[in-house]
Amino acid sequence: MAAGLVTLDRIKNTPYLENIQSLGQALRSGMAGVADKWGVGLRQTGPVTMPMFLFDNDPDLRKGYLWCSEMASRGIYMHPFHNMFISNALTMADIEETLAAADGAFKALVAAGSELQPNTRLALTA
């Protein structure tokens, strides 16, 4: 209970919410720019503090898994089909590092090209 009260106090009396919203918006805007640079159709859902990245024409998540694997190989953990959470411990330098990793991951995604054609038998249904 005490930890919860301290957390609520910090949320109320520090720029916590503004900080995570600013970081989330920077990530969202930057990710859109990097995806556009590589011609990748990227959809972003959720509030900026809980982003989820999905790819156009990716019903069986092949693109998402490859991209997340490429991000992990660059030291950044992303989830291929679930919202993530922006932490107040993140810094703008962390966002910049994430976007630099995304640049390489999008390049790898484009290079994979036809390997990533969806298998409609495996496609997830909404």
N, CA, C and O atoms as a printed pandas DataFrame, in Angstrom:
     atom_number atom_name residue_name chain_id  residue_number  x_coord  y_coord  z_coord
0              1         N          MET        A               1    0.818   -1.192    0.000
1              2        CA          MET        A               1    0.000    0.000    0.000
2              3         C          MET        A               1    0.865    1.261    0.000
3              4         O          MET        A               1    0.574    2.231   -0.699
4              5         N          ALA        A               2    1.931    1.224    0.796
5              6        CA          ALA        A               2    2.800    2.407    0.890
6              7         C          ALA        A               2    3.434    2.725   -0.464
7              8         O          ALA        A               2    3.510    3.887   -0.865
8              9         N          ALA        A               3    3.888    1.687   -1.162
9             10        CA          ALA        A               3    4.503    1.904   -2.471
10            11         C          ALA        A               3    3.497    2.502   -3.449
11            12         O          ALA        A               3    3.838    3.379   -4.242
12            13         N          GLY        A               4    2.260    2.024   -3.388
13            14        CA          GLY        A               4    1.212    2.572   -4.250
14            15         C          GLY        A               4    0.969    4.042   -3.986
15            16         O          GLY        A               4    0.789    4.825   -4.919
16            17         N          LEU        A               5    0.962    4.419   -2.721
17            18        CA          LEU        A               5    0.747    5.830   -2.357
18            19         C          LEU        A               5    1.910    6.709   -2.820
19            20         O          LEU        A               5    1.699    7.828   -3.287
20            21         N          VAL        A               6    3.129    6.202   -2.692
21            22        CA          VAL        A               6    4.292    6.949   -3.177
22            23         C          VAL        A               6    4.206    7.119   -4.690
23            24         O          VAL        A               6    4.480    8.199   -5.214
24            25         N          THR        A               7    3.829    6.057   -5.387
25            26        CA          THR        A               7    3.695    6.127   -6.845
26            27         C          THR        A               7    2.658    7.165   -7.242
27            28         O          THR        A               7    2.916    7.993   -8.116
28            29         N          LEU        A               8    1.496    7.132   -6.618
29            30        CA          LEU        A               8    0.444    8.108   -6.933
30            31         C          LEU        A               8    0.898    9.527   -6.633
31            32         O          LEU        A               8    0.583   10.449   -7.385
32            33         N          ASP        A               9    1.637    9.713   -5.540
33            34        CA          ASP        A               9    2.150   11.038   -5.204
34            35         C          ASP        A               9    3.112   11.531   -6.283
35            36         O          ASP        A               9    3.061   12.694   -6.684
36            37         N          ARG        A              10    3.988   10.644   -6.749
37            38        CA          ARG        A              10    4.942   11.043   -7.787
38            39         C          ARG        A              10    4.234   11.369   -9.097
39            40         O          ARG        A              10    4.617   12.308   -9.796
40            41         N          ILE        A              11    3.215   10.604   -9.427
41            42        CA          ILE        A              11    2.446   10.894  -10.640
42            43         C          ILE        A              11    1.787   12.265  -10.522
43            44         O          ILE        A              11    1.753   13.032  -11.484
44            45         N          LYS        A              12    1.271   12.563   -9.351
45            46        CA          LYS        A              12    0.565   13.830   -9.130
46            47         C          LYS        A              12    1.514   15.023   -9.068
47            48         O          LYS        A              12    1.182   16.103   -9.556
48            49         N          ASN        A              13    2.683   14.838   -8.478
49            50        CA          ASN        A              13    3.540   15.979   -8.163
50            51         C          ASN        A              13    4.823   16.079   -8.979
51            52         O          ASN        A              13    5.693   16.886   -8.653
52            53         N          THR        A              14    4.957   15.287  -10.018
53            54        CA          THR        A              14    6.111   15.383  -10.917
54            55         C          THR        A              14    5.590   15.399  -12.353
55            56         O          THR        A              14    4.413   15.121  -12.583
56            57         N          PRO        A              15    6.441   15.717  -13.311
57            58        CA          PRO        A              15    6.002   15.715  -14.714
58            59         C          PRO        A              15    5.966   14.311  -15.327
59            60         O          PRO        A              15    6.178   14.155  -16.529
60            61         N          TYR        A              16    5.701   13.304  -14.516
61            62        CA          TYR        A              16    5.674   11.907  -14.960
62            63         C          TYR        A              16    4.817   11.714  -16.207
63            64         O          TYR        A              16    5.304   11.219  -17.224
64            65         N          LEU        A              17    3.547   12.101  -16.136
65            66        CA          LEU        A              17    2.636   11.860  -17.270
66            67         C          LEU        A              17    3.068   12.621  -18.515
67            68         O          LEU        A              17    3.045   12.081  -19.621
68            69         N          GLU        A              18    3.459   13.872  -18.330
69            70        CA          GLU        A              18    3.911   14.656  -19.471
70            71         C          GLU        A              18    5.152   14.034  -20.108
71            72         O          GLU        A              18    5.301   14.034  -21.330
72            73         N          ASN        A              19    6.046   13.501  -19.258
73            74        CA          ASN        A              19    7.276   12.890  -19.753
74            75         C          ASN        A              19    6.984   11.644  -20.583
75            76         O          ASN        A              19    7.498   11.513  -21.693
76            77         N          ILE        A              20    6.168   10.729  -20.065
77            78        CA          ILE        A              20    5.920    9.506  -20.839
78            79         C          ILE        A              20    5.099    9.788  -22.087
79            80         O          ILE        A              20    5.242    9.086  -23.088
80            81         N          GLN        A              21    4.247   10.797  -22.048
81            82        CA          GLN        A              21    3.500   11.155  -23.252
82            83         C          GLN        A              21    4.431   11.760  -24.306
83            84         O          GLN        A              21    4.294   11.482  -25.497
84            85         N          SER        A              22    5.364   12.577  -23.863
85            86        CA          SER        A              22    6.326   13.186  -24.785
86            87         C          SER        A              22    7.227   12.120  -25.412
87            88         O          SER        A              22    7.473   12.145  -26.618
88            89         N          LEU        A              23    7.717   11.188  -24.596
89            90        CA          LEU        A              23    8.556   10.105  -25.108
90            91         C          LEU        A              23    7.776    9.217  -26.077
91            92         O          LEU        A              23    8.284    8.836  -27.131
92            93         N          GLY        A              24    6.543    8.896  -25.708
93            94        CA          GLY        A              24    5.713    8.063  -26.575
94            95         C          GLY        A              24    5.419    8.732  -27.901
95            96         O          GLY        A              24    5.429    8.079  -28.945
96            97         N          GLN        A              25    5.157   10.026  -27.869
97            98        CA          GLN        A              25    4.879   10.746  -29.115
98            99         C          GLN        A              25    6.127   10.805  -29.980
99           100         O          GLN        A              25    6.043   10.680  -31.202
100          101         N          ALA        A              26    7.286   10.996  -29.355
101          102        CA          ALA        A              26    8.543   11.013  -30.114
102          103         C          ALA        A              26    8.793    9.650  -30.766
103          104         O          ALA        A              26    9.220    9.576  -31.918
104          105         N          LEU        A              27    8.525    8.582  -30.024
105          106        CA          LEU        A              27    8.685    7.246  -30.594
106          107         C          LEU        A              27    7.720    7.041  -31.753
107          108         O          LEU        A              27    8.111    6.557  -32.815
108          109         N          ARG        A              28    6.466    7.407  -31.549
109          110        CA          ARG        A              28    5.451    7.220  -32.587
110          111         C          ARG        A              28    5.797    8.013  -33.849
111          112         O          ARG        A              28    5.753    7.472  -34.953
112          113         N          SER        A              29    6.135    9.277  -33.689
113          114        CA          SER        A              29    6.469   10.117  -34.848
114          115         C          SER        A              29    7.716    9.619  -35.554
115          116         O          SER        A              29    7.764    9.541  -36.782
116          117         N          GLY        A              30    8.726    9.284  -34.759
117          118        CA          GLY        A              30    9.974    8.794  -35.340
118          119         C          GLY        A              30    9.791    7.481  -36.069
119          120         O          GLY        A              30   10.353    7.279  -37.145
120          121         N          MET        A              31    9.002    6.579  -35.485
121          122        CA          MET        A              31    8.777    5.276  -36.105
122          123         C          MET        A              31    8.039    5.455  -37.441
123          124         O          MET        A              31    8.347    4.777  -38.421
124          125         N          ALA        A              32    7.078    6.359  -37.470
125          126        CA          ALA        A              32    6.357    6.627  -38.728
126          127         C          ALA        A              32    7.326    7.145  -39.790
127          128         O          ALA        A              32    7.254    6.741  -40.950
128          129         N          GLY        A              33    8.224    8.030  -39.396
129          130        CA          GLY        A              33    9.189    8.577  -40.347
130          131         C          GLY        A              33   10.141    7.527  -40.896
131          132         O          GLY        A              33   10.434    7.508  -42.091
132          133         N          VAL        A              34   10.623    6.654  -40.017
133          134        CA          VAL        A              34   11.559    5.610  -40.466
134          135         C          VAL        A              34   10.836    4.607  -41.367
135          136         O          VAL        A              34   11.384    4.177  -42.381
136          137         N          ALA        A              35    9.619    4.238  -41.002
137          138        CA          ALA        A              35    8.844    3.311  -41.851
138          139         C          ALA        A              35    8.597    3.928  -43.226
139          140         O          ALA        A              35    8.737    3.257  -44.248
140          141         N          ASP        A              36    8.230    5.208  -43.245
141          142        CA          ASP        A              36    8.012    5.895  -44.523
142          143         C          ASP        A              36    9.288    5.922  -45.360
143          144         O          ASP        A              36    9.242    5.741  -46.577
144          145         N          LYS        A              37   10.422    6.149  -44.707
145          146        CA          LYS        A              37   11.709    6.178  -45.416
146          147         C          LYS        A              37   11.932    4.884  -46.191
147          148         O          LYS        A              37   12.453    4.906  -47.306
148          149         N          TRP        A              38   11.537    3.754  -45.599
149          150        CA          TRP        A              38   11.751    2.450  -46.226
150          151         C          TRP        A              38   10.542    1.966  -47.018
151          152         O          TRP        A              38   10.565    0.871  -47.579
152          153         N          GLY        A              39    9.483    2.779  -47.067
153          154        CA          GLY        A              39    8.296    2.389  -47.824
154          155         C          GLY        A              39    7.520    1.251  -47.190
155          156         O          GLY        A              39    6.863    0.480  -47.890
156          157         N          VAL        A              40    7.588    1.138  -45.886
157          158        CA          VAL        A              40    6.906    0.069  -45.152
158          159         C          VAL        A              40    5.601    0.608  -44.584
159          160         O          VAL        A              40    5.582    1.648  -43.927
160          161         N          GLY        A              41    4.510   -0.108  -44.844
161          162        CA          GLY        A              41    3.210    0.274  -44.296
162          163         C          GLY        A              41    3.134   -0.128  -42.828
163          164         O          GLY        A              41    3.002   -1.310  -42.511
164          165         N          LEU        A              42    3.218    0.849  -41.936
165          166        CA          LEU        A              42    3.203    0.617  -40.502
166          167         C          LEU        A              42    1.950    1.237  -39.905
167          168         O          LEU        A              42    1.632    2.401  -40.152
168          169         N          ARG        A              43    1.249    0.441  -39.117
169          170        CA          ARG        A              43    0.081    0.945  -38.387
170          171         C          ARG        A              43    0.436    1.010  -36.911
171          172         O          ARG        A              43    1.013    0.073  -36.357
172          173         N          GLN        A              44    0.090    2.111  -36.286
173          174        CA          GLN        A              44    0.346    2.281  -34.867
174          175         C          GLN        A              44   -0.989    2.433  -34.152
175          176         O          GLN        A              44   -1.820    3.258  -34.532
176          177         N          THR        A              45   -1.182    1.639  -33.129
177          178        CA          THR        A              45   -2.428    1.711  -32.376
178          179         C          THR        A              45   -2.110    1.916  -30.906
179          180         O          THR        A              45   -0.958    1.836  -30.481
180          181         N          GLY        A              46   -3.146    2.178  -30.153
181          182        CA          GLY        A              46   -2.992    2.391  -28.719
182          183         C          GLY        A              46   -2.606    3.824  -28.425
183          184         O          GLY        A              46   -2.210    4.567  -29.324
184          185         N          PRO        A              47   -2.722    4.213  -27.163
185          186        CA          PRO        A              47   -2.263    5.554  -26.781
186          187         C          PRO        A              47   -0.751    5.636  -26.926
187          188         O          PRO        A              47   -0.078    4.606  -26.967
188          189         N          VAL        A              48   -0.210    6.843  -27.002
189          190        CA          VAL        A              48    1.234    6.994  -27.207
190          191         C          VAL        A              48    2.038    6.377  -26.068
191          192         O          VAL        A              48    3.207    6.043  -26.256
192          193         N          THR        A              49    1.448    6.220  -24.914
193          194        CA          THR        A              49    2.151    5.619  -23.781
194          195         C          THR        A              49    2.066    4.093  -23.787
195          196         O          THR        A              49    2.701    3.432  -22.966
196          197         N          MET        A              50    1.279    3.530  -24.718
197          198        CA          MET        A              50    1.131    2.075  -24.862
198          199         C          MET        A              50    1.095    1.706  -26.343
199          200         O          MET        A              50    0.080    1.208  -26.830
200          201         N          PRO        A              51    2.184    1.943  -27.058
201          202        CA          PRO        A              51    2.160    1.745  -28.510
202          203         C          PRO        A              51    2.131    0.270  -28.910
203          204         O          PRO        A              51    2.633   -0.605  -28.205
204          205         N          MET        A              52    1.529    0.038  -30.056
205          206        CA          MET        A              52    1.601   -1.265  -30.712
206          207         C          MET        A              52    1.879   -0.992  -32.187
207          208         O          MET        A              52    1.248   -0.127  -32.794
208          209         N          PHE        A              53    2.822   -1.731  -32.758
209          210        CA          PHE        A              53    3.205   -1.571  -34.153
210          211         C          PHE        A              53    2.786   -2.805  -34.928
211          212         O          PHE        A              53    3.144   -3.929  -34.577
212          213         N          LEU        A              54    2.024   -2.580  -35.984
213          214        CA          LEU        A              54    1.573   -3.656  -36.865
214          215         C          LEU        A              54    1.911   -3.269  -38.303
215          216         O          LEU        A              54    2.058   -2.090  -38.625
216          217         N          PHE        A              55    2.031   -4.269  -39.149
217          218        CA          PHE        A              55    2.426   -4.023  -40.528
218          219         C          PHE        A              55    1.276   -4.306  -41.482
219          220         O          PHE        A              55    0.503   -5.243  -41.285
220          221         N          ASP        A              56    1.177   -3.480  -42.519
221          222        CA          ASP        A              56    0.172   -3.698  -43.557
222          223         C          ASP        A              56    0.425   -5.032  -44.241
223          224         O          ASP        A              56    1.571   -5.463  -44.367
224          225         N          ASN        A              57   -0.641   -5.682  -44.680
225          226        CA          ASN        A              57   -0.570   -6.949  -45.403
226          227         C          ASN        A              57    0.294   -7.971  -44.653
227          228         O          ASN        A              57    1.212   -8.567  -45.217
228          229         N          ASP        A              58   -0.025   -8.155  -43.370
229          230        CA          ASP        A              58    0.735   -9.086  -42.530
230          231         C          ASP        A              58   -0.218   -9.904  -41.643
231          232         O          ASP        A              58   -0.102   -9.881  -40.418
232          233         N          PRO        A              59   -1.167  -10.633  -42.272
233          234        CA          PRO        A              59   -2.188  -11.324  -41.479
234          235         C          PRO        A              59   -1.648  -12.438  -40.582
235          236         O          PRO        A              59   -2.259  -12.765  -39.565
236          237         N          ASP        A              60   -0.511  -13.019  -40.953
237          238        CA          ASP        A              60    0.052  -14.092  -40.124
238          239         C          ASP        A              60    1.276  -13.619  -39.330
239          240         O          ASP        A              60    2.000  -14.428  -38.750
240          241         N          LEU        A              61    1.493  -12.318  -39.313
241          242        CA          LEU        A              61    2.520  -11.659  -38.497
242          243         C          LEU        A              61    3.966  -11.998  -38.885
243          244         O          LEU        A              61    4.877  -11.841  -38.071
244          245         N          ARG        A              62    4.174  -12.452  -40.100
245          246        CA          ARG        A              62    5.539  -12.756  -40.543
246          247         C          ARG        A              62    6.414  -11.509  -40.515
247          248         O          ARG        A              62    7.554  -11.550  -40.051
248          249         N          LYS        A              63    5.879  -10.415  -41.009
249          250        CA          LYS        A              63    6.654   -9.170  -41.008
250          251         C          LYS        A              63    6.930   -8.724  -39.575
251          252         O          LYS        A              63    8.044   -8.324  -39.239
252          253         N          GLY        A              64    5.904   -8.798  -38.744
253          254        CA          GLY        A              64    6.057   -8.378  -37.354
254          255         C          GLY        A              64    7.110   -9.181  -36.616
255          256         O          GLY        A              64    7.929   -8.618  -35.890
256          257         N          TYR        A              65    7.092  -10.502  -36.799
257          258        CA          TYR        A              65    8.090  -11.339  -36.123
258          259         C          TYR        A              65    9.494  -11.071  -36.647
259          260         O          TYR        A              65   10.440  -10.997  -35.863
260          261         N          LEU        A              66    9.644  -10.925  -37.959
261          262        CA          LEU        A              66   10.970  -10.653  -38.512
262          263         C          LEU        A              66   11.475   -9.309  -37.995
263          264         O          LEU        A              66   12.622   -9.196  -37.562
264          265         N          TRP        A              67   10.614   -8.292  -38.042
265          266        CA          TRP        A              67   11.020   -6.959  -37.594
266          267         C          TRP        A              67   11.413   -6.975  -36.115
267          268         O          TRP        A              67   12.424   -6.383  -35.736
268          269         N          CYS        A              68   10.628   -7.640  -35.292
269          270        CA          CYS        A              68   10.947   -7.721  -33.860
270          271         C          CYS        A              68   12.242   -8.487  -33.628
271          272         O          CYS        A              68   13.016   -8.137  -32.737
272          273         N          SER        A              69   12.483   -9.516  -34.411
273          274        CA          SER        A              69   13.732  -10.253  -34.313
274          275         C          SER        A              69   14.914   -9.363  -34.692
275          276         O          SER        A              69   15.957   -9.387  -34.038
276          277         N          GLU        A              70   14.741   -8.591  -35.738
277          278        CA          GLU        A              70   15.788   -7.656  -36.157
278          279         C          GLU        A              70   16.021   -6.581  -35.090
279          280         O          GLU        A              70   17.160   -6.189  -34.840
280          281         N          MET        A              71   14.951   -6.114  -34.471
281          282        CA          MET        A              71   15.097   -5.129  -33.396
282          283         C          MET        A              71   15.857   -5.749  -32.224
283          284         O          MET        A              71   16.742   -5.107  -31.658
284          285         N          ALA        A              72   15.529   -6.983  -31.854
285          286        CA          ALA        A              72   16.204   -7.650  -30.735
286          287         C          ALA        A              72   17.692   -7.837  -31.037
287          288         O          ALA        A              72   18.534   -7.701  -30.149
288          289         N          SER        A              73   18.005   -8.147  -32.290
289          290        CA          SER        A              73   19.422   -8.321  -32.647
290          291         C          SER        A              73   20.186   -7.008  -32.526
291          292         O          SER        A              73   21.417   -7.000  -32.497
292          293         N          ARG        A              74   19.462   -5.909  -32.457
293          294        CA          ARG        A              74   20.060   -4.583  -32.292
294          295         C          ARG        A              74   19.903   -4.074  -30.856
295          296         O          ARG        A              74   20.180   -2.910  -30.569
296          297         N          GLY        A              75   19.458   -4.953  -29.965
297          298        CA          GLY        A              75   19.384   -4.610  -28.552
298          299         C          GLY        A              75   18.091   -3.984  -28.078
299          300         O          GLY        A              75   18.016   -3.485  -26.955
300          301         N          ILE        A              76   17.066   -4.005  -28.926
301          302        CA          ILE        A              76   15.784   -3.386  -28.569
302          303         C          ILE        A              76   14.695   -4.446  -28.606
303          304         O          ILE        A              76   14.480   -5.080  -29.639
304          305         N          TYR        A              77   14.005   -4.645  -27.487
305          306        CA          TYR        A              77   12.917   -5.627  -27.429
306          307         C          TYR        A              77   11.601   -4.960  -27.825
307          308         O          TYR        A              77   11.197   -3.953  -27.243
308          309         N          MET        A              78   10.950   -5.533  -28.811
309          310        CA          MET        A              78    9.619   -5.098  -29.244
310          311         C          MET        A              78    8.740   -6.341  -29.322
311          312         O          MET        A              78    9.239   -7.456  -29.468
312          313         N          HIS        A              79    7.440   -6.140  -29.225
313          314        CA          HIS        A              79    6.509   -7.264  -29.286
314          315         C          HIS        A              79    5.776   -7.219  -30.626
315          316         O          HIS        A              79    5.345   -6.148  -31.056
316          317         N          PRO        A              80    5.630   -8.362  -31.286
317          318        CA          PRO        A              80    5.048   -8.362  -32.634
318          319         C          PRO        A              80    3.532   -8.177  -32.696
319          320         O          PRO        A              80    3.008   -7.887  -33.772
320          321         N          PHE        A              81    2.812   -8.334  -31.590
321          322        CA          PHE        A              81    1.355   -8.194  -31.696
322          323         C          PHE        A              81    0.683   -7.755  -30.396
323          324         O          PHE        A              81   -0.489   -8.064  -30.179
324          325         N          HIS        A              82    1.377   -7.065  -29.557
325          326        CA          HIS        A              82    0.790   -6.631  -28.282
326          327         C          HIS        A              82    1.280   -5.228  -27.955
327          328         O          HIS        A              82    2.383   -4.836  -28.335
328          329         N          ASN        A              83    0.448   -4.486  -27.249
329          330        CA          ASN        A              83    0.864   -3.163  -26.797
330          331         C          ASN        A              83    2.090   -3.278  -25.897
331          332         O          ASN        A              83    2.268   -4.253  -25.167
332          333         N          MET        A              84    2.915   -2.263  -25.977
333          334        CA          MET        A              84    4.081   -2.149  -25.101
334          335         C          MET        A              84    3.841   -0.951  -24.195
335          336         O          MET        A              84    2.827   -0.268  -24.340
336          337         N          PHE        A              85    4.733   -0.685  -23.281
337          338        CA          PHE        A              85    4.517    0.368  -22.300
338          339         C          PHE        A              85    5.736    1.277  -22.228
339          340         O          PHE        A              85    6.873    0.819  -22.113
340          341         N          ILE        A              86    5.469    2.571  -22.299
341          342        CA          ILE        A              86    6.533    3.556  -22.153
342          343         C          ILE        A              86    6.796    3.738  -20.662
343          344         O          ILE        A              86    5.874    3.964  -19.878
344          345         N          SER        A              87    8.058    3.635  -20.289
345          346        CA          SER        A              87    8.472    3.780  -18.897
346          347         C          SER        A              87    9.043    5.173  -18.668
347          348         O          SER        A              87    9.669    5.756  -19.553
348          349         N          ASN        A              88    8.822    5.682  -17.492
349          350        CA          ASN        A              88    9.392    6.974  -17.134
350          351         C          ASN        A              88   10.917    6.896  -17.001
351          352         O          ASN        A              88   11.591    7.924  -16.946
352          353         N          ALA        A              89   11.448    5.693  -16.949
353          354        CA          ALA        A              89   12.907    5.521  -16.879
354          355         C          ALA        A              89   13.562    5.751  -18.241
355          356         O          ALA        A              89   14.772    5.969  -18.316
356          357         N          LEU        A              90   12.771    5.704  -19.323
357          358        CA          LEU        A              90   13.314    5.944  -20.663
358          359         C          LEU        A              90   13.757    7.392  -20.800
359          360         O          LEU        A              90   13.260    8.287  -20.116
360          361         N          THR        A              91   14.693    7.590  -21.694
361          362        CA          THR        A              91   15.161    8.938  -22.010
362          363         C          THR        A              91   14.999    9.171  -23.512
363          364         O          THR        A              91   14.726    8.243  -24.274
364          365         N          MET        A              92   15.170   10.409  -23.915
365          366        CA          MET        A              92   15.123   10.703  -25.352
366          367         C          MET        A              92   16.261    9.988  -26.080
367          368         O          MET        A              92   16.118    9.626  -27.248
368          369         N          ALA        A              93   17.377    9.783  -25.405
369          370        CA          ALA        A              93   18.477    9.019  -26.008
370          371         C          ALA        A              93   18.043    7.578  -26.277
371          372         O          ALA        A              93   18.434    6.995  -27.288
372          373         N          ASP        A              94   17.237    6.998  -25.380
373          374        CA          ASP        A              94   16.712    5.649  -25.598
374          375         C          ASP        A              94   15.798    5.615  -26.819
375          376         O          ASP        A              94   15.836    4.667  -27.603
376          377         N          ILE        A              95   14.984    6.642  -26.978
377          378        CA          ILE        A              95   14.089    6.711  -28.144
378          379         C          ILE        A              95   14.929    6.816  -29.415
379          380         O          ILE        A              95   14.641    6.143  -30.405
380          381         N          GLU        A              96   15.955    7.647  -29.394
381          382        CA          GLU        A              96   16.826    7.794  -30.560
382          383         C          GLU        A              96   17.530    6.482  -30.882
383          384         O          GLU        A              96   17.665    6.131  -32.054
384          385         N          GLU        A              97   17.978    5.757  -29.871
385          386        CA          GLU        A              97   18.610    4.455  -30.081
386          387         C          GLU        A              97   17.604    3.467  -30.686
387          388         O          GLU        A              97   17.954    2.673  -31.560
388          389         N          THR        A              98   16.367    3.524  -30.219
389          390        CA          THR        A              98   15.315    2.653  -30.750
390          391         C          THR        A              98   15.051    2.965  -32.221
391          392         O          THR        A              98   14.885    2.054  -33.033
392          393         N          LEU        A              99   15.011    4.231  -32.556
393          394        CA          LEU        A              99   14.755    4.617  -33.944
394          395         C          LEU        A              99   15.924    4.245  -34.852
395          396         O          LEU        A              99   15.716    3.886  -36.011
396          397         N          ALA        A             100   17.135    4.326  -34.343
397          398        CA          ALA        A             100   18.297    3.895  -35.132
398          399         C          ALA        A             100   18.224    2.387  -35.388
399          400         O          ALA        A             100   18.511    1.924  -36.492
400          401         N          ALA        A             101   17.842    1.633  -34.368
401          402        CA          ALA        A             101   17.669    0.183  -34.548
402          403         C          ALA        A             101   16.549   -0.093  -35.543
403          404         O          ALA        A             101   16.665   -0.990  -36.378
404          405         N          ALA        A             102   15.464    0.676  -35.456
405          406        CA          ALA        A             102   14.330    0.484  -36.359
406          407         C          ALA        A             102   14.740    0.724  -37.806
407          408         O          ALA        A             102   14.246    0.052  -38.711
408          409         N          ASP        A             103   15.632    1.669  -38.027
409          410        CA          ASP        A             103   16.097    1.927  -39.391
410          411         C          ASP        A             103   16.717    0.664  -39.989
411          412         O          ASP        A             103   16.413    0.297  -41.124
412          413         N          GLY        A             104   17.575    0.011  -39.233
413          414        CA          GLY        A             104   18.175   -1.234  -39.713
414          415         C          GLY        A             104   17.173   -2.368  -39.828
415          416         O          GLY        A             104   17.254   -3.183  -40.748
416          417         N          ALA        A             105   16.222   -2.424  -38.893
417          418        CA          ALA        A             105   15.212   -3.486  -38.925
418          419         C          ALA        A             105   14.273   -3.316  -40.118
419          420         O          ALA        A             105   13.891   -4.302  -40.749
420          421         N          PHE        A             106   13.901   -2.082  -40.431
421          422        CA          PHE        A             106   13.062   -1.852  -41.612
422          423         C          PHE        A             106   13.828   -2.189  -42.890
423          424         O          PHE        A             106   13.254   -2.725  -43.837
424          425         N          LYS        A             107   15.118   -1.876  -42.916
425          426        CA          LYS        A             107   15.945   -2.228  -44.073
426          427         C          LYS        A             107   15.940   -3.746  -44.274
427          428         O          LYS        A             107   15.803   -4.225  -45.400
428          429         N          ALA        A             108   16.089   -4.497  -43.184
429          430        CA          ALA        A             108   16.075   -5.965  -43.266
430          431         C          ALA        A             108   14.707   -6.474  -43.709
431          432         O          ALA        A             108   14.614   -7.439  -44.468
432          433         N          LEU        A             109   13.665   -5.837  -43.243
433          434        CA          LEU        A             109   12.306   -6.228  -43.623
434          435         C          LEU        A             109   12.100   -6.045  -45.126
435          436         O          LEU        A             109   11.545   -6.917  -45.796
436          437         N          VAL        A             110   12.547   -4.919  -45.640
437          438        CA          VAL        A             110   12.431   -4.664  -47.081
438          439         C          VAL        A             110   13.275   -5.672  -47.858
439          440         O          VAL        A             110   12.838   -6.172  -48.894
440          441         N          ALA        A             111   14.464   -5.974  -47.377
441          442        CA          ALA        A             111   15.346   -6.924  -48.065
442          443         C          ALA        A             111   14.741   -8.325  -48.109
443          444         O          ALA        A             111   14.972   -9.068  -49.063
444          445         N          ALA        A             112   13.968   -8.693  -47.084
445          446        CA          ALA        A             112   13.338  -10.023  -47.053
446          447         C          ALA        A             112   12.259  -10.151  -48.117
447          448         O          ALA        A             112   11.989  -11.248  -48.606
448          449         N          GLY        A             113   11.649   -9.041  -48.472
449          450        CA          GLY        A             113   10.676   -8.973  -49.556
450          451         C          GLY        A             113    9.713  -10.119  -49.691
451          452         O          GLY        A             113    8.865  -10.334  -48.825
452          453         N          SER        A             114    9.840  -10.868  -50.786
453          454        CA          SER        A             114    8.864  -11.894  -51.141
454          455         C          SER        A             114    8.841  -13.064  -50.162
455          456         O          SER        A             114    7.865  -13.815  -50.137
456          457         N          GLU        A             115    9.877  -13.237  -49.364
457          458        CA          GLU        A             115    9.861  -14.300  -48.347
458          459         C          GLU        A             115    8.713  -14.109  -47.352
459          460         O          GLU        A             115    8.264  -15.055  -46.706
460          461         N          LEU        A             116    8.262  -12.883  -47.250
461          462        CA          LEU        A             116    7.282  -12.546  -46.227
462          463         C          LEU        A             116    5.854  -12.485  -46.734
463          464         O          LEU        A             116    4.986  -11.899  -46.087
464          465         N          GLN        A             117    5.607  -13.086  -47.889
465          466        CA          GLN        A             117    4.237  -13.118  -48.377
466          467         C          GLN        A             117    3.396  -13.929  -47.397
467          468         O          GLN        A             117    3.818  -14.994  -46.946
468          469         N          PRO        A             118    2.207  -13.428  -47.069
469          470        CA          PRO        A             118    1.389  -14.114  -46.056
470          471         C          PRO        A             118    0.936  -15.501  -46.488
471          472         O          PRO        A             118    0.645  -15.746  -47.658
472          473         N          ASN        A             119    0.883  -16.382  -45.532
473          474        CA          ASN        A             119    0.311  -17.703  -45.713
474          475         C          ASN        A             119   -1.112  -17.618  -45.167
475          476         O          ASN        A             119   -1.314  -17.629  -43.953
476          477         N          THR        A             120   -2.081  -17.536  -46.044
477          478        CA          THR        A             120   -3.465  -17.307  -45.614
478          479         C          THR        A             120   -4.006  -18.448  -44.764
479          480         O          THR        A             120   -4.979  -18.255  -44.034
480          481         N          ARG        A             121   -3.414  -19.609  -44.836
481          482        CA          ARG        A             121   -3.866  -20.713  -43.979
482          483         C          ARG        A             121   -3.491  -20.469  -42.525
483          484         O          ARG        A             121   -4.123  -21.009  -41.616
484          485         N          LEU        A             122   -2.455  -19.649  -42.304
485          486        CA          LEU        A             122   -1.999  -19.362  -40.949
486          487         C          LEU        A             122   -2.497  -18.022  -40.420
487          488         O          LEU        A             122   -2.245  -17.677  -39.266
488          489         N          ALA        A             123   -3.194  -17.276  -41.250
489          490        CA          ALA        A             123   -3.578  -15.916  -40.896
490          491         C          ALA        A             123   -4.491  -15.900  -39.666
491          492         O          ALA        A             123   -5.373  -16.739  -39.484
492          493         N          LEU        A             124   -4.219  -14.885  -38.834
493          494        CA          LEU        A             124   -5.078  -14.668  -37.669
494          495         C          LEU        A             124   -6.373  -14.005  -38.144
495          496         O          LEU        A             124   -6.356  -13.209  -39.083
496          497         N          THR        A             125   -7.442  -14.318  -37.526
497          498        CA          THR        A             125   -8.710  -13.669  -37.873
498          499         C          THR        A             125   -9.099  -12.723  -36.763
499          500         O          THR        A             125   -8.803  -12.952  -35.590
500          501         N          ALA        A             126   -9.755  -11.676  -37.148
501          502        CA          ALA        A             126  -10.150  -10.643  -36.166
502          503         C          ALA        A             126  -11.405  -11.055  -35.440
503          504         O          ALA        A             126  -11.890  -10.321  -34.580
